[in-house]
Amino acid sequence: MRILFISQYYPPETGAAQNRLQDWAEYFARVGHDVTVLTSFPSYPKGEVFDGFRGHILFEEDRGHVRILRSWAVVTRSRSFFPRLANYFSFVVTAFLAGLAKAGRQDVILVELPPLFLGLSAIWLKRLKGARLVINVSDLWPKSAVALGVLKNQTLIRWATLLEEHLYRQADIITGQTSGIVGDIVRRFPEKTVAWVPNGVGGLHSSLGDQHKSDSRLIRQEFQIVDKCAVVYAGLHGMAQGLETVLRAAEILKHQTDIEFLLVGDGPEKQVLQKRAEELRLANVSFYPPVASARMSRILSALDIAIVPLKKHDLFQGALPSKLFEAMGAGLPIVLSIRGEAQTLVEDSQCGICIEPEDPGEMATAILKLARSPALRARLGKNGREYVEQRYNRSLIAERLAKLLLFNHSDHRESELQRERLHQS
């Protein structure tokens, strides 16, 4: 098949969608499909175009067997509503023009949502290229934006909901990252083909051997945690994560001088969190910039405990954060402060301790329990790694997605041939 991926975000940016889409694209290309990625110039999350990509309107590159087309978009550091809309809508236009001019014929177009507006580019290209449209939903928007208080204007909510429903109706296949997302869409669109395609984890490497032990020693020296129990949060520093709870747990444990908290990543709340840590005089908390996915997996493997938090909200009952899979794949025991689907996974795999969201006391207690029991950490970490290797390996997930697309593609080709025969007769 000729497959076009459309996403506003793609490596060298880091993040759940970026890592997942790159693994999918590389898998499809590796097994013989013709793969093109249509994306923007990397600028997430700081709102600055990365070095090496500036000064272009259109940029084309090949990474392995994957062709990447990058088109210009308005880039802004502002988190305000209208500058962000300018960023989204400018890419909608330039992505469509770049796809029309440069992408060539396609059999399948797979678009990553949100941002919701990008689905318009995918629909226009679908119609002009005669391709099948797959919409991958990693977040139910605008539902999540309303729940978090990001979107409050009733007129905008109504229009956004109408756009969401229009996009789903135009799709040939809809995929979702969690059972909650899939269930929501199936209830509203029972006639559609909707499939669960979880994030999973890629790049699993052996946690044994002298090379890994050497890497771990160097990493622990780099982060100055040689003789400490390292507790890590790695991911987006945003509103939904509720990282204030992590700081308050660190405050409770600040007299446990052998426990160190590492917050790795970036996002709109990072400066607020850094200021808050200074106000609380948390000498046991350190902040670090985002790290590329390949290196992050090795860093995680060298640490001791992973925190996976979200705010307390019914919306997150169906959440399965990618950072959960990444920590499990690295063999780290989890302190999970999410209810619902993620809690069920952690309990089934027996890979961590589940606590009430936004409860710093429970978080501190769970961390201290793991810090004082290396044997418990080793057992939970081993359980988690084995679980994701068997059930959430991203290569296996991509293989199942490929079979779904091929089956749908075959049905589409057969329908075309039947129409041609009817026309000829």
TIMAR-752739 format. One record per residue (C-alpha): residue in three letters; x, y, z. Coordinates in nm, 4 decimals. Layout:
// TIMAR-752739
+-------+----------+----------+----------+
: kelum :       xx :       yy :       zz :
+-------+----------+----------+----------+
:   ALA :        X :        Y :        Z :
...
+-------+----------+----------+----------+
This chain:
// TIMAR-752739
+-------+----------+----------+----------+
: kelum :       xx :       yy :       zz :
+-------+----------+----------+----------+
:   MET :   0.0000 :   0.0000 :   0.0000 :
:   ARG :   0.0899 :   0.3659 :  -0.0350 :
:   ILE :   0.0311 :   0.5155 :   0.3090 :
:   LEU :   0.0323 :   0.8830 :   0.4022 :
:   PHE :   0.0605 :   0.9717 :   0.7713 :
:   ILE :  -0.0547 :   1.3240 :   0.8610 :
:   SER :   0.0414 :   1.4629 :   1.2002 :
:   GLN :   0.1311 :   1.8098 :   1.3214 :
:   TYR :   0.3896 :   1.6540 :   1.5531 :
:   TYR :   0.6685 :   1.4108 :   1.4647 :
:   PRO :   1.0288 :   1.3402 :   1.5741 :
:   PRO :   1.2758 :   1.4928 :   1.6426 :
:   GLU :   1.0035 :   1.6254 :   1.8740 :
:   THR :   0.9421 :   1.3993 :   2.1730 :
:   GLY :   0.6044 :   1.2819 :   2.2971 :
:   ALA :   0.3596 :   0.9939 :   2.2907 :
:   ALA :   0.2138 :   1.0621 :   1.9461 :
:   GLN :   0.5517 :   1.1399 :   1.7919 :
:   ASN :   0.7145 :   0.8187 :   1.9160 :
:   ARG :   0.4157 :   0.6006 :   1.8269 :
:   LEU :   0.3756 :   0.7392 :   1.4748 :
:   GLN :   0.7465 :   0.7079 :   1.4022 :
:   ASP :   0.7425 :   0.3430 :   1.5089 :
:   TRP :   0.4332 :   0.2765 :   1.2966 :
:   ALA :   0.5784 :   0.4509 :   0.9910 :
:   GLU :   0.9099 :   0.2668 :   1.0203 :
:   TYR :   0.7331 :  -0.0670 :   1.0664 :
:   PHE :   0.5117 :  -0.0181 :   0.7580 :
:   ALA :   0.8127 :   0.0843 :   0.5493 :
:   ARG :   1.0177 :  -0.2077 :   0.6775 :
:   VAL :   0.7566 :  -0.4629 :   0.5671 :
:   GLY :   0.7356 :  -0.3171 :   0.2172 :
:   HIS :   0.4747 :  -0.0409 :   0.2094 :
:   ASP :   0.5426 :   0.2995 :   0.0509 :
:   VAL :   0.5285 :   0.5423 :   0.3461 :
:   THR :   0.5164 :   0.9220 :   0.3476 :
:   VAL :   0.4800 :   1.1385 :   0.6584 :
:   LEU :   0.3297 :   1.4859 :   0.6210 :
:   THR :   0.4123 :   1.6994 :   0.9231 :
:   SER :   0.5161 :   2.0445 :   1.0409 :
:   PHE :   0.8571 :   2.1821 :   1.1285 :
:   PRO :   0.9494 :   2.0603 :   1.4773 :
:   SER :   0.8757 :   2.3244 :   1.7419 :
:   TYR :   0.6985 :   2.1423 :   2.0269 :
:   PRO :   0.6794 :   2.2118 :   2.3177 :
:   LYS :   0.8759 :   2.5405 :   2.3384 :
:   GLY :   0.7192 :   2.7101 :   2.0365 :
:   GLU :   1.0545 :   2.7532 :   1.8596 :
:   VAL :   1.1499 :   2.5818 :   1.5341 :
:   PHE :   1.4401 :   2.3452 :   1.5974 :
:   ASP :   1.7881 :   2.4224 :   1.4659 :
:   GLY :   1.8409 :   2.2895 :   1.1155 :
:   PHE :   1.4781 :   2.3410 :   1.0101 :
:   ARG :   1.4498 :   2.7188 :   1.0051 :
:   GLY :   1.4114 :   2.9333 :   0.6951 :
:   HIS :   1.2054 :   2.6854 :   0.4897 :
:   ILE :   0.8493 :   2.6794 :   0.3578 :
:   LEU :   0.8688 :   2.3135 :   0.2560 :
:   PHE :   1.1345 :   2.0666 :   0.3618 :
:   GLU :   1.1744 :   1.7105 :   0.2353 :
:   GLU :   1.3906 :   1.4394 :   0.3906 :
:   ASP :   1.4281 :   1.0630 :   0.3975 :
:   ARG :   1.4754 :   0.8757 :   0.7237 :
:   GLY :   1.5493 :   0.5167 :   0.6402 :
:   HIS :   1.2720 :   0.4098 :   0.4052 :
:   VAL :   1.0269 :   0.6764 :   0.5269 :
:   ARG :   0.9796 :   0.9918 :   0.3221 :
:   ILE :   0.9033 :   1.2992 :   0.5348 :
:   LEU :   0.7408 :   1.6165 :   0.4026 :
:   ARG :   0.7460 :   1.9155 :   0.6380 :
:   SER :   0.5374 :   2.2244 :   0.5676 :
:   TRP :   0.5461 :   2.5670 :   0.7298 :
:   ALA :   0.3066 :   2.6749 :   1.0059 :
:   VAL :   0.2774 :   2.9772 :   1.2334 :
:   VAL :   0.4896 :   2.9057 :   1.5415 :
:   THR :   0.4157 :   3.0735 :   1.8719 :
:   ARG :   0.5303 :   3.0502 :   2.2327 :
:   SER :   0.1935 :   3.1828 :   2.3504 :
:   ARG :  -0.0508 :   2.9439 :   2.5168 :
:   SER :  -0.3407 :   3.1794 :   2.4435 :
:   PHE :  -0.6361 :   3.0637 :   2.2379 :
:   PHE :  -0.5996 :   3.2673 :   1.9183 :
:   PRO :  -0.2219 :   3.2242 :   1.8658 :
:   ARG :  -0.2714 :   2.8495 :   1.9018 :
:   LEU :  -0.5568 :   2.8601 :   1.6511 :
:   ALA :  -0.3234 :   3.0408 :   1.4086 :
:   ASN :  -0.0715 :   2.7601 :   1.4549 :
:   TYR :  -0.3317 :   2.4895 :   1.3907 :
:   PHE :  -0.5102 :   2.6509 :   1.0962 :
:   SER :  -0.1927 :   2.7573 :   0.9159 :
:   PHE :  -0.0785 :   2.3955 :   0.9169 :
:   VAL :  -0.4206 :   2.2782 :   0.7976 :
:   VAL :  -0.3721 :   2.4915 :   0.4853 :
:   THR :  -0.0033 :   2.4237 :   0.4187 :
:   ALA :  -0.0381 :   2.0506 :   0.4920 :
:   PHE :  -0.3166 :   2.0248 :   0.2352 :
:   LEU :  -0.1156 :   2.2158 :  -0.0282 :
:   ALA :   0.2026 :   2.0174 :   0.0401 :
:   GLY :   0.0124 :   1.6887 :   0.0316 :
:   LEU :  -0.1610 :   1.7844 :  -0.2907 :
:   ALA :   0.1599 :   1.8939 :  -0.4646 :
:   LYS :   0.4149 :   1.6499 :  -0.3250 :
:   ALA :   0.2574 :   1.3393 :  -0.1711 :
:   GLY :   0.1532 :   1.1682 :  -0.4940 :
:   ARG :  -0.1133 :   0.8983 :  -0.5127 :
:   GLN :  -0.2093 :   0.7286 :  -0.1887 :
:   ASP :  -0.4145 :   0.4238 :  -0.0938 :
:   VAL :  -0.4499 :   0.5075 :   0.2760 :
:   ILE :  -0.4338 :   0.8377 :   0.4639 :
:   LEU :  -0.3907 :   0.8078 :   0.8414 :
:   VAL :  -0.4366 :   1.1325 :   1.0338 :
:   GLU :  -0.3539 :   1.1870 :   1.4017 :
:   LEU :  -0.6136 :   1.3784 :   1.6067 :
:   PRO :  -0.6027 :   1.6132 :   1.7914 :
:   PRO :  -0.5586 :   1.8840 :   1.6754 :
:   LEU :  -0.9077 :   1.8358 :   1.5423 :
:   PHE :  -0.8802 :   2.0821 :   1.2547 :
:   LEU :  -0.6108 :   1.8751 :   1.0840 :
:   GLY :  -0.8817 :   1.6266 :   0.9935 :
:   LEU :  -1.0029 :   1.8777 :   0.7333 :
:   SER :  -0.6753 :   1.8475 :   0.5406 :
:   ALA :  -0.7066 :   1.4691 :   0.5521 :
:   ILE :  -1.0646 :   1.4763 :   0.4185 :
:   TRP :  -0.9734 :   1.7079 :   0.1297 :
:   LEU :  -0.6740 :   1.4922 :   0.0348 :
:   LYS :  -0.8803 :   1.1752 :   0.0672 :
:   ARG :  -1.1322 :   1.3036 :  -0.1870 :
:   LEU :  -0.8723 :   1.4259 :  -0.4342 :
:   LYS :  -0.6516 :   1.1183 :  -0.4127 :
:   GLY :  -0.9242 :   0.8538 :  -0.3848 :
:   ALA :  -0.7673 :   0.7144 :  -0.0668 :
:   ARG :  -0.9189 :   0.5430 :   0.2345 :
:   LEU :  -0.9208 :   0.7601 :   0.5481 :
:   VAL :  -0.8094 :   0.6328 :   0.8886 :
:   ILE :  -0.8556 :   0.8683 :   1.1836 :
:   ASN :  -0.6434 :   0.7878 :   1.4867 :
:   VAL :  -0.7846 :   0.9442 :   1.8043 :
:   SER :  -0.5390 :   0.9854 :   2.0906 :
:   ASP :  -0.7627 :   1.2240 :   2.2859 :
:   LEU :  -1.1372 :   1.2882 :   2.2721 :
:   TRP :  -1.1504 :   1.6525 :   2.1713 :
:   PRO :  -1.3386 :   1.8773 :   2.2500 :
:   LYS :  -1.4619 :   1.6592 :   2.5379 :
:   SER :  -1.1247 :   1.6625 :   2.7158 :
:   ALA :  -1.0744 :   2.0368 :   2.6644 :
:   VAL :  -1.4152 :   2.1084 :   2.8200 :
:   ALA :  -1.3480 :   1.8748 :   3.1140 :
:   LEU :  -1.0150 :   2.0471 :   3.1894 :
:   GLY :  -1.1661 :   2.3934 :   3.1618 :
:   VAL :  -0.9560 :   2.4846 :   2.8585 :
:   LEU :  -1.2631 :   2.5349 :   2.6377 :
:   LYS :  -1.5600 :   2.7138 :   2.7964 :
:   ASN :  -1.7325 :   2.9090 :   2.5188 :
:   GLN :  -2.0558 :   2.7233 :   2.4391 :
:   THR :  -2.0597 :   2.8333 :   2.0753 :
:   LEU :  -1.7048 :   2.7067 :   2.0201 :
:   ILE :  -1.7866 :   2.3829 :   2.1983 :
:   ARG :  -2.0893 :   2.3276 :   1.9727 :
:   TRP :  -1.8926 :   2.3982 :   1.6543 :
:   ALA :  -1.6012 :   2.1811 :   1.7658 :
:   THR :  -1.8383 :   1.8927 :   1.8422 :
:   LEU :  -1.9991 :   1.9255 :   1.4998 :
:   LEU :  -1.6545 :   1.9180 :   1.3371 :
:   GLU :  -1.5532 :   1.6107 :   1.5400 :
:   GLU :  -1.8694 :   1.4258 :   1.4353 :
:   HIS :  -1.8232 :   1.5266 :   1.0707 :
:   LEU :  -1.4679 :   1.3913 :   1.0702 :
:   TYR :  -1.5734 :   1.0577 :   1.2182 :
:   ARG :  -1.8488 :   1.0213 :   0.9579 :
:   GLN :  -1.5958 :   1.0732 :   0.6783 :
:   ALA :  -1.3567 :   0.8084 :   0.8114 :
:   ASP :  -1.3382 :   0.4560 :   0.6728 :
:   ILE :  -1.1694 :   0.3332 :   0.9917 :
:   ILE :  -1.1342 :   0.4991 :   1.3341 :
:   THR :  -0.8667 :   0.3852 :   1.5769 :
:   GLY :  -0.8281 :   0.4879 :   1.9405 :
:   GLN :  -0.5482 :   0.4610 :   2.1945 :
:   THR :  -0.7644 :   0.3452 :   2.4857 :
:   SER :  -1.0720 :   0.1324 :   2.5423 :
:   GLY :  -1.2429 :   0.4425 :   2.6806 :
:   ILE :  -1.1882 :   0.6343 :   2.3559 :
:   VAL :  -1.3047 :   0.3388 :   2.1459 :
:   GLY :  -1.6127 :   0.2858 :   2.3624 :
:   ASP :  -1.7122 :   0.6528 :   2.3413 :
:   ILE :  -1.6890 :   0.6551 :   1.9604 :
:   VAL :  -1.8672 :   0.3189 :   1.9192 :
:   ARG :  -2.1599 :   0.4426 :   2.1297 :
:   ARG :  -2.2000 :   0.7479 :   1.9065 :
:   PHE :  -2.1135 :   0.5848 :   1.5713 :
:   PRO :  -2.2061 :   0.2149 :   1.5933 :
:   GLU :  -2.1977 :   0.1793 :   1.2144 :
:   LYS :  -1.8263 :   0.2645 :   1.1940 :
:   THR :  -1.5275 :   0.0301 :   1.2027 :
:   VAL :  -1.3553 :   0.1313 :   1.5269 :
:   ALA :  -1.0429 :  -0.0470 :   1.6528 :
:   TRP :  -0.8390 :  -0.0298 :   1.9723 :
:   VAL :  -0.4728 :   0.0423 :   1.8913 :
:   PRO :  -0.2899 :   0.1179 :   2.2194 :
:   ASN :   0.0281 :   0.3204 :   2.2530 :
:   GLY :   0.2487 :   0.0342 :   2.3680 :
:   VAL :   0.6244 :   0.0604 :   2.3873 :
:   GLY :   0.8961 :   0.0325 :   2.1253 :
:   GLY :   1.2674 :  -0.0281 :   2.1395 :
:   LEU :   1.2641 :  -0.2797 :   2.4247 :
:   HIS :   1.6185 :  -0.3725 :   2.5130 :
:   SER :   1.7641 :  -0.6293 :   2.7454 :
:   SER :   1.8046 :  -0.5211 :   3.1063 :
:   LEU :   2.0902 :  -0.7680 :   3.1469 :
:   GLY :   2.4554 :  -0.7647 :   3.0526 :
:   ASP :   2.7740 :  -0.5722 :   3.1274 :
:   GLN :   2.7008 :  -0.3015 :   2.8690 :
:   HIS :   2.3694 :  -0.2124 :   3.0324 :
:   LYS :   2.5277 :  -0.2097 :   3.3795 :
:   SER :   2.7989 :   0.0227 :   3.2513 :
:   ASP :   2.5356 :   0.2541 :   3.0957 :
:   SER :   2.3411 :   0.2594 :   3.4206 :
:   ARG :   2.6457 :   0.3565 :   3.6236 :
:   LEU :   2.7276 :   0.6415 :   3.3854 :
:   ILE :   2.3680 :   0.7652 :   3.3809 :
:   ARG :   2.3450 :   0.7619 :   3.7602 :
:   GLN :   2.6703 :   0.9547 :   3.7802 :
:   GLU :   2.5394 :   1.2060 :   3.5244 :
:   PHE :   2.2244 :   1.2682 :   3.7294 :
:   GLN :   2.4182 :   1.2631 :   4.0593 :
:   ILE :   2.2112 :   0.9818 :   4.2073 :
:   VAL :   2.4789 :   0.7155 :   4.2569 :
:   ASP :   2.3832 :   0.6436 :   4.6186 :
:   LYS :   2.0178 :   0.7496 :   4.6023 :
:   CYS :   1.6814 :   0.6025 :   4.5147 :
:   ALA :   1.5803 :   0.7899 :   4.1981 :
:   VAL :   1.2086 :   0.8621 :   4.1522 :
:   VAL :   1.1260 :   0.9862 :   3.8024 :
:   TYR :   0.8414 :   1.1577 :   3.6255 :
:   ALA :   0.9146 :   1.1723 :   3.2512 :
:   GLY :   0.6715 :   1.3416 :   3.0160 :
:   LEU :   0.4654 :   1.6501 :   2.9498 :
:   HIS :   0.4500 :   1.9080 :   3.2285 :
:   GLY :   0.0895 :   2.0115 :   3.1628 :
:   MET :  -0.2358 :   2.0856 :   3.3412 :
:   ALA :  -0.3722 :   1.7318 :   3.3192 :
:   GLN :  -0.0760 :   1.5683 :   3.4936 :
:   GLY :  -0.1278 :   1.7414 :   3.8306 :
:   LEU :   0.2451 :   1.7524 :   3.9050 :
:   GLU :   0.1863 :   1.9784 :   4.2055 :
:   THR :   0.1055 :   1.6506 :   4.3841 :
:   VAL :   0.4552 :   1.5184 :   4.3063 :
:   LEU :   0.6126 :   1.8305 :   4.4562 :
:   ARG :   0.4008 :   1.8002 :   4.7687 :
:   ALA :   0.4993 :   1.4331 :   4.8034 :
:   ALA :   0.8633 :   1.5397 :   4.7672 :
:   GLU :   0.8060 :   1.7948 :   5.0438 :
:   ILE :   0.6766 :   1.5188 :   5.2742 :
:   LEU :   0.9885 :   1.3108 :   5.1979 :
:   LYS :   1.2441 :   1.5932 :   5.1993 :
:   HIS :   1.4110 :   1.4602 :   5.5137 :
:   GLN :   1.4685 :   1.1208 :   5.3460 :
:   THR :   1.8012 :   1.2344 :   5.2028 :
:   ASP :   1.8553 :   0.9162 :   5.0011 :
:   ILE :   1.5425 :   0.9748 :   4.7852 :
:   GLU :   1.5721 :   1.2086 :   4.4839 :
:   PHE :   1.2921 :   1.3231 :   4.2498 :
:   LEU :   1.3704 :   1.3794 :   3.8799 :
:   LEU :   1.1184 :   1.5612 :   3.6588 :
:   VAL :   1.2187 :   1.5147 :   3.2942 :
:   GLY :   1.0394 :   1.6925 :   3.0114 :
:   ASP :   0.8795 :   2.0233 :   2.9256 :
:   GLY :   0.5400 :   2.1845 :   2.8927 :
:   PRO :   0.3247 :   2.4843 :   2.9810 :
:   GLU :   0.3367 :   2.4206 :   3.3572 :
:   LYS :   0.7115 :   2.3637 :   3.3912 :
:   GLN :   0.8083 :   2.7181 :   3.4937 :
:   VAL :   0.5248 :   2.7271 :   3.7477 :
:   LEU :   0.6451 :   2.3967 :   3.8937 :
:   GLN :   1.0067 :   2.5138 :   3.9101 :
:   LYS :   0.9005 :   2.8293 :   4.0932 :
:   ARG :   0.6884 :   2.6235 :   4.3321 :
:   ALA :   0.9805 :   2.3896 :   4.4053 :
:   GLU :   1.1958 :   2.6916 :   4.4900 :
:   GLU :   0.9263 :   2.8303 :   4.7200 :
:   LEU :   0.9080 :   2.4964 :   4.9024 :
:   ARG :   1.2919 :   2.4751 :   4.9129 :
:   LEU :   1.2882 :   2.1245 :   4.7710 :
:   ALA :   1.6530 :   2.0226 :   4.7526 :
:   ASN :   1.5372 :   1.6707 :   4.6626 :
:   VAL :   1.3761 :   1.7763 :   4.3307 :
:   SER :   1.5634 :   1.8353 :   4.0033 :
:   PHE :   1.4224 :   1.9396 :   3.6639 :
:   TYR :   1.5651 :   1.8234 :   3.3301 :
:   PRO :   1.4848 :   1.9028 :   2.9644 :
:   PRO :   1.3115 :   1.6566 :   2.7291 :
:   VAL :   1.5150 :   1.3594 :   2.6126 :
:   ALA :   1.4897 :   1.1716 :   2.2803 :
:   SER :   1.2930 :   0.8476 :   2.3036 :
:   ALA :   1.5882 :   0.6145 :   2.2358 :
:   ARG :   1.7972 :   0.7704 :   2.5138 :
:   MET :   1.5014 :   0.8024 :   2.7506 :
:   SER :   1.4514 :   0.4259 :   2.7580 :
:   ARG :   1.8106 :   0.3789 :   2.8752 :
:   ILE :   1.7781 :   0.6550 :   3.1338 :
:   LEU :   1.4613 :   0.5005 :   3.2739 :
:   SER :   1.6296 :   0.1605 :   3.2996 :
:   ALA :   1.8985 :   0.3162 :   3.5196 :
:   LEU :   1.6509 :   0.4667 :   3.7675 :
:   ASP :   1.4431 :   0.3104 :   4.0459 :
:   ILE :   1.0769 :   0.4213 :   4.0587 :
:   ALA :   0.8414 :   0.5849 :   3.8054 :
:   ILE :   0.5479 :   0.8101 :   3.8915 :
:   VAL :   0.2542 :   0.8150 :   3.6486 :
:   PRO :  -0.0013 :   1.0765 :   3.7629 :
:   LEU :  -0.3121 :   1.2494 :   3.6298 :
:   LYS :  -0.5593 :   1.4827 :   3.7956 :
:   LYS :  -0.8692 :   1.3395 :   3.9603 :
:   HIS :  -1.1354 :   1.3585 :   3.6897 :
:   ASP :  -1.3827 :   1.1134 :   3.5357 :
:   LEU :  -1.2335 :   1.1970 :   3.1956 :
:   PHE :  -0.9154 :   1.0090 :   3.2889 :
:   GLN :  -1.0947 :   0.6857 :   3.3797 :
:   GLY :  -1.0187 :   0.5774 :   3.0222 :
:   ALA :  -0.6610 :   0.7099 :   3.0087 :
:   LEU :  -0.3575 :   0.4931 :   2.9287 :
:   PRO :  -0.0572 :   0.7284 :   2.9268 :
:   SER :   0.2319 :   0.6265 :   2.7046 :
:   LYS :   0.4723 :   0.6995 :   2.9910 :
:   LEU :   0.3162 :   0.4051 :   3.1760 :
:   PHE :   0.4184 :   0.1634 :   2.8994 :
:   GLU :   0.7635 :   0.3212 :   2.8699 :
:   ALA :   0.8334 :   0.2820 :   3.2418 :
:   MET :   0.7060 :  -0.0767 :   3.2400 :
:   GLY :   0.9215 :  -0.1543 :   2.9360 :
:   ALA :   1.2239 :  -0.0182 :   3.1223 :
:   GLY :   1.1534 :  -0.2500 :   3.4150 :
:   LEU :   1.0589 :   0.0246 :   3.6631 :
:   PRO :   0.8006 :  -0.0261 :   3.9380 :
:   ILE :   0.5133 :   0.2197 :   3.9031 :
:   VAL :   0.3439 :   0.4540 :   4.1471 :
:   LEU :   0.0172 :   0.5141 :   3.9612 :
:   SER :  -0.2236 :   0.7887 :   4.0658 :
:   ILE :  -0.4954 :   0.7318 :   3.8041 :
:   ARG :  -0.8264 :   0.5499 :   3.8402 :
:   GLY :  -0.9897 :   0.3385 :   3.5718 :
:   GLU :  -0.8257 :   0.1701 :   3.2736 :
:   ALA :  -0.4657 :   0.2428 :   3.3793 :
:   GLN :  -0.5309 :   0.1149 :   3.7309 :
:   THR :  -0.6734 :  -0.2104 :   3.5919 :
:   LEU :  -0.3622 :  -0.2594 :   3.3773 :
:   VAL :  -0.1226 :  -0.2003 :   3.6688 :
:   GLU :  -0.3195 :  -0.4330 :   3.8958 :
:   ASP :  -0.3449 :  -0.7058 :   3.6296 :
:   SER :   0.0261 :  -0.6898 :   3.5553 :
:   GLN :   0.1233 :  -0.6507 :   3.9228 :
:   CYS :   0.3810 :  -0.3917 :   3.8258 :
:   GLY :   0.3222 :  -0.1189 :   4.0823 :
:   ILE :   0.1241 :   0.0502 :   4.3570 :
:   CYS :  -0.2041 :   0.2278 :   4.2763 :
:   ILE :  -0.2997 :   0.5325 :   4.4836 :
:   GLU :  -0.5737 :   0.7926 :   4.4856 :
:   PRO :  -0.5104 :   1.0752 :   4.2340 :
:   GLU :  -0.3929 :   1.4088 :   4.3777 :
:   ASP :  -0.3098 :   1.2589 :   4.7187 :
:   PRO :   0.0490 :   1.3574 :   4.8124 :
:   GLY :   0.0372 :   1.1613 :   5.1387 :
:   GLU :  -0.0473 :   0.8342 :   4.9643 :
:   MET :   0.2137 :   0.9071 :   4.6978 :
:   ALA :   0.4841 :   0.9678 :   4.9577 :
:   THR :   0.3903 :   0.6474 :   5.1432 :
:   ALA :   0.4048 :   0.4377 :   4.8239 :
:   ILE :   0.7397 :   0.5863 :   4.7206 :
:   LEU :   0.8894 :   0.5263 :   5.0649 :
:   LYS :   0.7661 :   0.1650 :   5.0647 :
:   LEU :   0.9355 :   0.0990 :   4.7296 :
:   ALA :   1.2497 :   0.2898 :   4.8230 :
:   ARG :   1.2974 :   0.0729 :   5.1321 :
:   SER :   1.2450 :  -0.2576 :   4.9472 :
:   PRO :   1.4813 :  -0.3283 :   4.6547 :
:   ALA :   1.3357 :  -0.6801 :   4.6288 :
:   LEU :   0.9829 :  -0.5429 :   4.5838 :
:   ARG :   1.1062 :  -0.2954 :   4.3210 :
:   ALA :   1.2795 :  -0.5742 :   4.1299 :
:   ARG :   0.9715 :  -0.8006 :   4.1373 :
:   LEU :   0.7271 :  -0.5322 :   4.0254 :
:   GLY :   0.9653 :  -0.4068 :   3.7556 :
:   LYS :   1.0135 :  -0.7578 :   3.6179 :
:   ASN :   0.6359 :  -0.8131 :   3.6109 :
:   GLY :   0.5771 :  -0.4917 :   3.4183 :
:   ARG :   0.8440 :  -0.5555 :   3.1598 :
:   GLU :   0.7235 :  -0.9084 :   3.0874 :
:   TYR :   0.3649 :  -0.7821 :   3.0591 :
:   VAL :   0.4370 :  -0.5161 :   2.7961 :
:   GLU :   0.6699 :  -0.7467 :   2.6012 :
:   GLN :   0.3862 :  -0.9960 :   2.5656 :
:   ARG :   0.0901 :  -0.7604 :   2.5143 :
:   TYR :   0.2010 :  -0.4072 :   2.4289 :
:   ASN :   0.5052 :  -0.4398 :   2.2064 :
:   ARG :   0.4604 :  -0.1626 :   1.9490 :
:   SER :   0.5854 :  -0.3807 :   1.6623 :
:   LEU :   0.3087 :  -0.6322 :   1.7306 :
:   ILE :   0.0541 :  -0.3500 :   1.7570 :
:   ALA :   0.1714 :  -0.2080 :   1.4227 :
:   GLU :   0.1437 :  -0.5540 :   1.2689 :
:   ARG :  -0.2218 :  -0.5794 :   1.3791 :
:   LEU :  -0.2905 :  -0.2300 :   1.2429 :
:   ALA :  -0.1310 :  -0.3243 :   0.9096 :
:   LYS :  -0.3565 :  -0.6310 :   0.8816 :
:   LEU :  -0.6626 :  -0.4127 :   0.9487 :
:   LEU :  -0.5585 :  -0.1640 :   0.6796 :
:   LEU :  -0.4774 :  -0.4377 :   0.4286 :
:   PHE :  -0.8132 :  -0.6086 :   0.4851 :
:   ASN :  -0.9972 :  -0.2796 :   0.4397 :
:   HIS :  -0.7826 :  -0.1960 :   0.1365 :
:   SER :  -0.8673 :  -0.5311 :  -0.0257 :
:   ASP :  -1.2394 :  -0.4701 :   0.0274 :
:   HIS :  -1.2018 :  -0.1246 :  -0.1254 :
:   ARG :  -1.0153 :  -0.2582 :  -0.4321 :
:   GLU :  -1.2755 :  -0.5331 :  -0.4823 :
:   SER :  -1.5542 :  -0.2715 :  -0.4709 :
:   GLU :  -1.3705 :  -0.0622 :  -0.7306 :
:   LEU :  -1.3280 :  -0.3638 :  -0.9597 :
:   GLN :  -1.6962 :  -0.4483 :  -0.9271 :
:   ARG :  -1.7912 :  -0.0920 :  -1.0205 :
:   GLU :  -1.5583 :  -0.1086 :  -1.3215 :
:   ARG :  -1.7178 :  -0.4380 :  -1.4380 :
:   LEU :  -2.0668 :  -0.2938 :  -1.4009 :
:   HIS :  -1.9628 :   0.0148 :  -1.5967 :
:   GLN :  -1.8091 :  -0.1972 :  -1.8753 :
:   SER :  -2.1170 :  -0.4190 :  -1.9014 :
+-------+----------+----------+----------+
